[in-house]
């Protein structure tokens, strides 16, 4: 049975103390309010990772992750951080291929393939993001875009390796644009993603793959989104910066 996962992405927000305080609230609330086996992941800036990883040890449902890694093992890459460094401070997950990394930093599918390999080599579980822009959605070619992102980014992995990957669908056209993806539109793409995984590997692999929704999920729409057959949780941006909102999203799986 595939995991139900709610992952928070703090992005470039919160100073050190504010981040530790927020995570402490999340851990304490999770202990009291989560009923079930859903996984909570908080992906913070690098400055918080070691401290919040220590706090996460007190809550069985909560893990931490980074928002990026470099593809190289080590070397003269000023300002970058490696998978082994992230793992060494206690992180379990890493977001790769986020739409902002693709758009602002020019990350390609080929580069992300290397980052996926680096993450898995050092025991990090990739949350691999895929999704289409407004132009790609309007062109009608968005299924082709998503299939290419999967094929070039993660389909080089063996079944055993791929089983460690979490996928996250980001409808880039519906994030911060005033447009909204309906639960039905989200489900349509999630179903396509699962079918594409099944076609490349097999149905059993597809059935065990957690696919998260990363498009402006909040406490008001999480219930309807998570009720869809192929949506296994969310990759949460703004709402993850408020402990009450974040836990209210997680608690949808209590019902």
Protein Blocks (a to p, Z undefined) as FASTA:
>chain_A
ZZddddddekjghifklmmmmmmmmmmmmmmmmgcjbdcdddddfklmmmmmmmmmmpmk
bccddfbdcfbfbdcdehiacfklmmmnopabdcehiaklmmmnopafklmmmmmmmmmm
nopacdddedddfklmmnopmmmmmmmmmmmmmmmpcfklmmmpccddddfklgonlpac
dfklmmmmmmmmmmmmmmmmmmklmmmpccddfehpafklmmmmmmpmklgbdcdfklmm
pmklmmmmmmmmmZZ
